[in-house]
Amino acid sequence: MNKKIFIANWKSHKTASQSVEFISLLSPFLEKIDLLQKEIIICPPFTALPACALYIAEHNLPIKLGAQNVSRFPEGAYTGEIAASQIKEFAQYVLIGHSERRKYQLEAQNDFADKIQQARSHGLGVIFCMQNEDDYLSDDIDYVTYEPPSAISTFGVGKAENAVHVAEILARLRKRTAAPLLYGGSVKEDNIQSYFSAENLSGFLIGSASLEADSFARLLSSC
Ligand code: PGA
């Protein structure tokens, strides 16, 4: 079995203490799963990254952290921005290109190119989110997620993409990149199994179903 990657995207949910509580509730489940076959990346809000990083280090947990955004600028006079060098203190990865950044912050490919360059220059891994195949931007990324907006649980109908269609898209993406390919959009306990038949699928980007420790743990145990 190929190693499966599970990325939890908490969006603007949870305070720092709620985030640490989640990780403490998840940790007993981690003893029961085969961690040689799984990689777990949690993307809490920025305000929770330091507390989560400390808790994970103190308890030596097999969880990596990702930020949900990164400034397109280096450290400097950019009020409200958080630079890659500042994220690097607490996290190993950053999400770039998420549909909600495209929709609500009007971010576009040129912003993402700058962000990838900032993340890379500070040694952060990049999880690049694509809404469709036209969003493909760079070979210099660690994980590519295919996440059609219509499938995101909090966007419109929020209907998970058909697994056969996901497999077709991933097969085409595989011709363009060697990076592990993930699917995101309304991944839940009742549909996660359907995606495992996709030959090129390496894992999932999970929003709503990652907010409760027991629901996320059940997804981790599903393969
Ligand atoms: P969802 O969110 O799992 O709630 O659809 C996924 C995402 O937006 O990353």
Residues whose N, C-alpha, C, O or C-beta is under 5 A from the ligand:
A	BS01	PGA	N9 A151 I152 S153 T154 G184 G185 S186 V187 L205 I206 G207 S208 A209
